[in-house]
Amino acid sequence: MEIHEIKAFVLLAEYLHFGRTAKLLNITQPALSKQINKLESFLGNTLFERDRKSTQLTAFGRQFLKEAQGFMAQYENLCILGQKISSGEQGLLRIGFSHYALEMIPLLIVKFRQDRPGIELVLKDLSTHEQLEALRNGQLDIGFVKLSTKTEFETLPLVREQLTLITPHHPDFNRLTHLEDCSEIPFVIISKERSPVLHNQILGLCANYGFYPRIVQEVAEVTSVLALVKAGLGVSILPPSFCPDTADINLYPQTDREARWSVFAAWKKDDKNPALAAFLALLKQEMKDRA
């Protein structure tokens, strides 16, 4: 039993005329008769009662017609859905992100939902390491990650800046403008569990000046880091884009090569997801507009 046979049966059941139905299907009348005979043979019963004057559905044919019409409706809906998925109108897009992209991601999501309301978005808050692993095993379509070397993924640079020393507006900290002055100063930093890349980069940057930071508090969220620095607990090191509110803090970008901070969008080179292509188009346009 094949799709074109069921389609021929449903259409013939509507018109009950072999000649007219064959013309609509753009086939010959003998070809139509052959399809119906083949379908009846497969089903093991007669669908139509035929004579020289008329064509009528049998009792079996009337029962089978209801199911066939439902099947054809589902088939047509499936074809339409497939076309919409292929064109990027519908589908599924899984996006990984971390605090690296908190400034950009919400804006992109709002615009993308407006442009492509039929695409379901799944957002996952993951570290760079977790995102890269999820991309490798097919659990993510795109990630926003911190990369320092070339990878096996396609990438698009989003942010290029320098890690910044953050100090509170407090007399005990006013003289501090560079990391080399902070060997004896208390630090508040993002935890290794939350952001191993940033955590390790901070430690490496301090090591360049011959000291290990005197960490008095590790926290999981950037907002907590900023709040504790503003309260005077210590200093910290963050990318400046993490600090939208600079009230009660000082920012001193570090010029070292090791202080470079770059964030990329990353995706698998062979990913053919149309929803991903649509999202990348929006992302590239957003980067162009910002430039």
KOLTI-164826 format. One record per residue (C-alpha): residue number from 1; residue in one letter; z, x, y. Coordinates in pm, 1 decimal. Example, Ala and Ser with C-alpha at 12.3 -4.5 7.8 and 13.67 -1.06 7.14 Angstrom:
- margu	vexlo	pz	px	py
- 1	A	780.0	1230.0	-450.0
- 2	S	714.0	1367.0	-106.0
//
This chain:
- margu	vexlo	pz	px	py
- 1	M	0.0	0.0	0.0
- 2	E	-108.7	148.6	332.4
- 3	I	-56.2	61.4	697.3
- 4	H	-418.1	-38.1	759.0
- 5	E	-404.9	-280.9	464.0
- 6	I	-93.3	-452.1	598.8
- 7	K	-249.0	-467.2	945.9
- 8	A	-562.8	-624.2	799.5
- 9	F	-354.3	-880.3	609.5
- 10	V	-150.3	-981.7	918.3
- 11	L	-462.3	-1019.9	1131.2
- 12	L	-646.8	-1215.9	861.7
- 13	A	-342.7	-1441.6	820.5
- 14	E	-366.6	-1518.9	1192.1
- 15	Y	-740.5	-1595.9	1205.8
- 16	L	-797.8	-1706.6	843.0
- 17	H	-1159.2	-1594.0	879.7
- 18	F	-1294.2	-1282.3	710.4
- 19	G	-1592.9	-1238.4	940.6
- 20	R	-1397.6	-1269.1	1265.0
- 21	T	-1113.2	-1048.5	1137.0
- 22	A	-1353.7	-778.9	1016.4
- 23	K	-1517.9	-774.3	1359.7
- 24	L	-1178.8	-731.8	1532.5
- 25	L	-1092.2	-447.7	1297.6
- 26	N	-1435.0	-290.7	1354.4
- 27	I	-1512.6	-283.9	981.7
- 28	T	-1753.1	-471.8	757.6
- 29	Q	-1655.5	-791.9	583.0
- 30	P	-1688.6	-632.4	235.0
- 31	A	-1458.1	-349.7	350.8
- 32	L	-1201.4	-606.0	463.4
- 33	S	-1224.3	-789.4	131.0
- 34	K	-1173.7	-458.3	-47.7
- 35	Q	-855.9	-385.4	152.5
- 36	I	-709.9	-730.6	81.8
- 37	N	-798.0	-706.2	-289.1
- 38	K	-634.0	-364.0	-306.2
- 39	L	-318.9	-495.4	-136.7
- 40	E	-303.5	-796.2	-371.0
- 41	S	-345.8	-566.9	-669.3
- 42	F	-58.8	-348.1	-550.4
- 43	L	167.6	-649.4	-486.1
- 44	G	72.5	-817.7	-811.7
- 45	N	3.1	-1154.8	-654.6
- 46	T	-257.0	-1343.1	-453.2
- 47	L	-222.0	-1357.8	-74.8
- 48	F	-510.1	-1594.0	6.6
- 49	E	-685.0	-1889.0	-150.4
- 50	R	-1056.2	-1845.8	-68.8
- 51	D	-1360.5	-2062.1	-113.0
- 52	R	-1691.1	-2094.8	70.7
- 53	K	-1546.3	-2323.1	336.2
- 54	S	-1199.7	-2188.5	414.5
- 55	T	-936.5	-1919.5	370.4
- 56	Q	-571.3	-2020.7	336.0
- 57	L	-247.8	-1835.8	270.4
- 58	T	-85.1	-1889.5	-67.2
- 59	A	285.7	-1966.9	-90.5
- 60	F	342.5	-1600.4	-176.1
- 61	G	121.7	-1498.7	116.7
- 62	R	328.8	-1705.8	361.5
- 63	Q	651.6	-1542.9	242.9
- 64	F	503.7	-1194.3	251.9
- 65	L	359.2	-1255.1	600.4
- 66	K	703.5	-1288.1	759.5
- 67	E	807.6	-947.3	625.8
- 68	A	470.8	-791.7	707.5
- 69	Q	485.8	-912.3	1068.4
- 70	G	833.5	-767.8	1108.8
- 71	F	720.0	-439.6	956.0
- 72	M	417.0	-417.2	1184.1
- 73	A	631.5	-487.6	1489.6
- 74	Q	865.7	-204.3	1387.3
- 75	Y	568.5	22.2	1322.9
- 76	E	420.6	-49.6	1667.1
- 77	N	759.6	10.9	1830.3
- 78	L	787.6	337.4	1639.4
- 79	C	445.4	447.4	1764.0
- 80	I	541.9	365.2	2123.4
- 81	L	873.0	548.0	2084.6
- 82	G	696.9	853.2	1941.2
- 83	Q	458.8	861.6	2235.8
- 84	K	747.3	833.2	2482.1
- 85	I	937.2	1114.4	2310.0
- 86	S	624.3	1329.1	2304.9
- 87	S	568.3	1274.4	2677.2
- 88	G	933.4	1342.9	2762.4
- 89	E	1010.7	986.6	2871.0
- 90	Q	1268.6	944.2	2593.9
- 91	G	1456.3	1178.6	2366.9
- 92	L	1769.7	1389.6	2338.7
- 93	L	1870.3	1699.1	2535.1
- 94	R	2184.1	1899.4	2452.2
- 95	I	2305.7	2116.9	2739.9
- 96	G	2567.6	2389.4	2720.6
- 97	F	2752.4	2502.0	3031.8
- 98	S	3064.7	2675.0	3152.0
- 99	H	3235.8	2722.6	3486.8
- 100	Y	2947.4	2962.9	3560.4
- 101	A	2727.1	2664.2	3639.0
- 102	L	2967.8	2399.2	3761.6
- 103	E	2814.4	2401.3	4109.5
- 104	M	2459.2	2346.0	3982.3
- 105	I	2490.0	2136.6	3665.7
- 106	P	2618.4	1808.1	3819.2
- 107	L	2335.9	1801.2	4074.1
- 108	L	2075.5	1866.9	3805.3
- 109	I	2219.0	1599.4	3577.1
- 110	V	2207.7	1335.6	3852.6
- 111	K	1845.4	1419.1	3939.3
- 112	F	1737.9	1434.7	3576.4
- 113	R	1893.3	1097.3	3492.4
- 114	Q	1710.8	945.8	3787.5
- 115	D	1378.3	1098.3	3680.8
- 116	R	1417.6	1048.4	3303.9
- 117	P	1657.2	759.0	3236.5
- 118	G	1531.5	728.6	2878.8
- 119	I	1654.6	1075.3	2777.4
- 120	E	2005.1	1095.1	2633.1
- 121	L	2202.9	1393.6	2762.8
- 122	V	2480.0	1558.8	2562.6
- 123	L	2692.0	1804.1	2766.0
- 124	K	2906.2	2069.1	2597.2
- 125	D	3155.2	2289.7	2782.7
- 126	L	3129.7	2623.9	2599.9
- 127	S	3172.0	2994.5	2670.8
- 128	T	2865.8	3220.0	2685.8
- 129	H	2926.3	3343.5	2330.6
- 130	E	2962.8	2988.8	2199.6
- 131	Q	2649.7	2874.5	2381.1
- 132	L	2437.3	3160.5	2246.8
- 133	E	2555.6	3090.8	1893.4
- 134	A	2483.1	2718.4	1935.9
- 135	L	2133.0	2799.6	2063.1
- 136	R	2070.3	3018.1	1758.4
- 137	N	2173.6	2752.4	1507.4
- 138	G	1994.8	2466.3	1682.9
- 139	Q	2301.7	2283.9	1816.9
- 140	L	2195.7	2329.8	2180.6
- 141	D	1861.5	2300.4	2357.6
- 142	I	1955.4	2494.2	2671.3
- 143	G	2257.0	2688.2	2794.9
- 144	F	2379.9	2828.8	3123.3
- 145	V	2515.1	3169.6	3034.8
- 146	K	2622.2	3510.1	3162.3
- 147	L	2384.6	3776.1	3029.5
- 148	S	2386.1	4148.5	3092.1
- 149	T	2109.2	4257.4	2854.9
- 150	K	1782.1	4122.1	2721.7
- 151	T	1820.3	3864.3	2445.1
- 152	E	1606.8	3685.8	2192.5
- 153	F	1595.0	3382.6	2422.3
- 154	E	1370.4	3275.0	2703.0
- 155	T	1568.6	3302.5	3026.2
- 156	L	1552.0	3195.0	3388.3
- 157	P	1771.6	3375.6	3643.3
- 158	L	1983.1	3134.5	3844.6
- 159	V	2256.3	3334.0	4018.1
- 160	R	2272.1	3699.8	4122.2
- 161	E	2587.2	3807.3	4306.2
- 162	Q	2872.2	4059.0	4303.2
- 163	L	3217.9	3999.7	4162.9
- 164	T	3459.5	3953.3	4448.8
- 165	L	3819.6	4056.6	4506.1
- 166	I	4017.3	3748.9	4607.6
- 167	T	4344.5	3786.5	4793.6
- 168	P	4580.9	3535.3	4956.5
- 169	H	4642.5	3506.4	5329.9
- 170	H	4973.5	3686.6	5304.4
- 171	P	5111.6	3998.5	5478.0
- 172	D	5172.7	4174.7	5144.9
- 173	F	4802.3	4148.1	5059.6
- 174	N	4624.3	4183.1	5393.3
- 175	R	4555.1	4556.0	5352.1
- 176	L	4371.2	4502.9	5023.0
- 177	T	3993.7	4499.5	5062.7
- 178	H	3876.4	4695.0	4760.4
- 179	L	3965.0	4702.4	4394.4
- 180	E	4067.1	5068.3	4405.8
- 181	D	4363.8	4962.9	4622.2
- 182	C	4497.2	4722.6	4359.7
- 183	S	4630.7	4941.6	4079.5
- 184	E	4989.9	4831.1	4146.8
- 185	I	4910.6	4477.0	4256.4
- 186	P	4975.2	4169.2	4035.3
- 187	F	4661.8	3995.9	3902.7
- 188	V	4585.1	3637.1	3808.3
- 189	I	4275.3	3621.3	3588.4
- 190	I	4076.3	3385.3	3370.6
- 191	S	4185.1	3403.2	3006.8
- 192	K	3980.9	3579.6	2741.0
- 193	E	3979.3	3262.0	2531.5
- 194	R	3820.3	3063.6	2815.9
- 195	S	3570.7	3324.5	2933.3
- 196	P	3556.5	3645.7	2728.4
- 197	V	3257.1	3779.3	2924.9
- 198	L	3422.4	3747.8	3265.9
- 199	H	3760.1	3862.2	3132.7
- 200	N	3615.4	4179.2	2980.9
- 201	Q	3404.5	4252.1	3288.8
- 202	I	3716.0	4237.3	3507.4
- 203	L	3898.2	4480.0	3279.2
- 204	G	3598.3	4714.0	3273.2
- 205	L	3568.1	4708.2	3651.3
- 206	C	3934.9	4799.1	3691.8
- 207	A	3896.6	5074.2	3431.4
- 208	N	3630.2	5234.6	3650.4
- 209	Y	3909.2	5297.7	3903.8
- 210	G	4143.7	5436.2	3642.8
- 211	F	4384.7	5148.9	3593.8
- 212	Y	4452.2	4845.3	3378.7
- 213	P	4526.2	4537.2	3592.5
- 214	R	4889.8	4430.2	3608.8
- 215	I	4825.8	4078.1	3481.6
- 216	V	5106.5	3838.7	3562.7
- 217	Q	4923.1	3522.3	3465.0
- 218	E	4615.5	3427.3	3259.7
- 219	V	4479.0	3074.7	3299.3
- 220	A	4197.4	2871.1	3149.9
- 221	E	4050.1	2721.4	3466.4
- 222	V	3905.4	2872.6	3782.2
- 223	T	4083.7	2610.1	3992.8
- 224	S	4415.9	2736.1	3853.3
- 225	V	4324.1	3095.1	3938.7
- 226	L	4247.5	3000.3	4297.6
- 227	A	4559.9	2787.2	4333.0
- 228	L	4786.7	3069.7	4212.8
- 229	V	4618.0	3324.8	4438.1
- 230	K	4656.4	3093.1	4737.9
- 231	A	5025.5	3055.0	4647.9
- 232	G	5064.9	3433.3	4667.8
- 233	L	5126.3	3509.8	4300.4
- 234	G	4864.2	3786.4	4300.1
- 235	V	4499.4	3876.9	4348.1
- 236	S	4202.1	3797.0	4129.5
- 237	I	3836.4	3879.4	4070.8
- 238	L	3575.4	3604.7	4054.9
- 239	P	3211.1	3546.8	4143.4
- 240	P	3198.4	3408.5	4500.5
- 241	S	3014.9	3097.4	4377.7
- 242	F	3337.5	3003.2	4196.9
- 243	C	3514.5	2974.1	4531.7
- 244	P	3371.0	2677.7	4723.8
- 245	D	3697.9	2635.9	4914.2
- 246	T	3792.1	2961.2	5090.4
- 247	A	4088.1	2821.7	5280.9
- 248	D	4399.0	3043.5	5245.9
- 249	I	4210.7	3321.3	5062.4
- 250	N	4013.0	3633.2	5153.1
- 251	L	3694.4	3730.2	4971.5
- 252	Y	3583.6	4093.9	4944.3
- 253	P	3263.3	4142.4	4740.5
- 254	Q	3269.9	4462.8	4534.6
- 255	T	2959.5	4677.7	4566.3
- 256	D	2981.6	4854.4	4229.3
- 257	R	2693.5	4825.1	3986.5
- 258	E	2945.4	4710.7	3725.9
- 259	A	3041.0	4422.2	3955.3
- 260	R	2699.5	4259.9	3931.9
- 261	W	2719.4	3900.2	3816.1
- 262	S	2409.2	3722.7	3688.8
- 263	V	2385.4	3377.1	3536.5
- 264	F	2080.0	3258.1	3344.9
- 265	A	1945.5	2945.0	3185.9
- 266	A	1860.9	3032.3	2824.9
- 267	W	1668.8	2851.2	2552.2
- 268	K	1493.8	2933.3	2224.4
- 269	K	1142.4	3065.9	2264.9
- 270	D	994.6	2830.8	2005.2
- 271	D	1174.0	2513.6	2119.4
- 272	K	908.5	2242.1	2163.7
- 273	N	1145.6	1962.0	2264.1
- 274	P	957.4	1763.0	2534.0
- 275	A	1290.6	1670.2	2694.4
- 276	L	1363.6	2041.2	2736.4
- 277	A	1024.2	2095.4	2899.7
- 278	A	1098.6	1814.1	3146.9
- 279	F	1442.6	1957.5	3226.4
- 280	L	1302.4	2308.1	3277.2
- 281	A	1041.8	2173.4	3516.1
- 282	L	1319.4	2015.0	3723.1
- 283	L	1530.7	2331.1	3706.0
- 284	K	1244.6	2555.0	3818.6
- 285	Q	1165.6	2321.4	4106.9
- 286	E	1533.1	2321.8	4206.8
- 287	M	1538.7	2703.5	4208.7
- 288	K	1217.2	2708.2	4412.1
- 289	D	1364.6	2464.9	4666.6
- 290	R	1681.0	2670.6	4696.9
- 291	A	1482.9	2989.3	4749.3
//
